[in-house]
Amino acid sequence: MPRFEHIRHRPPDVLAAPRDLVVACAAMRSHVNLSHIVRTCGCFGIRRVIACGAAGLEPRIARDGAEQVALEIRRSLPPVLDRLKAEGWQLVGLEQTTGSESLFGFPFVARTVLVVGNERLGLEDDVLARLDRVAEIPMAGLPHSLNAATSAAIAIYEYCRQHPGAGR
């Protein structure tokens, strides 16, 4: 008898409430990246993504995440961040900056807005000026950075590891 048996699509854990994480994205160049971010959020029980610009989803990529996650589309990120900060959310940018903290030891507070930059430009100065903290994924090789959706997935995983909610 095998020690492990494959389980295809185990039913998801049930969280007592949606996670207190909001993902806010600068205007993305690719609907593919935003679609991957929405799918990741759906998988981890994150129910709110804010996107800017001409945001759209690729249904075959976002899959069930498109139905599980509320996607809010706004013209500009700074006013959204100002409002969330006034509501008591901590604004955490995901970026390589002076003063950024390694994600490997980054302590997330429960009510966090994870701010993800544009694939090419990252986070612009008017957004960086509004952030409470910045987390950086340390790189040990080339290229110097990860894809926006991959970076977001890693940071979302780390947040959820620190704030597991209910489940197995």
Order of alpha helices (4+ residues) and beta strands (2+ residues): beta-alpha-beta-alpha-alpha-beta-alpha-beta-beta-beta-alpha-beta-alpha
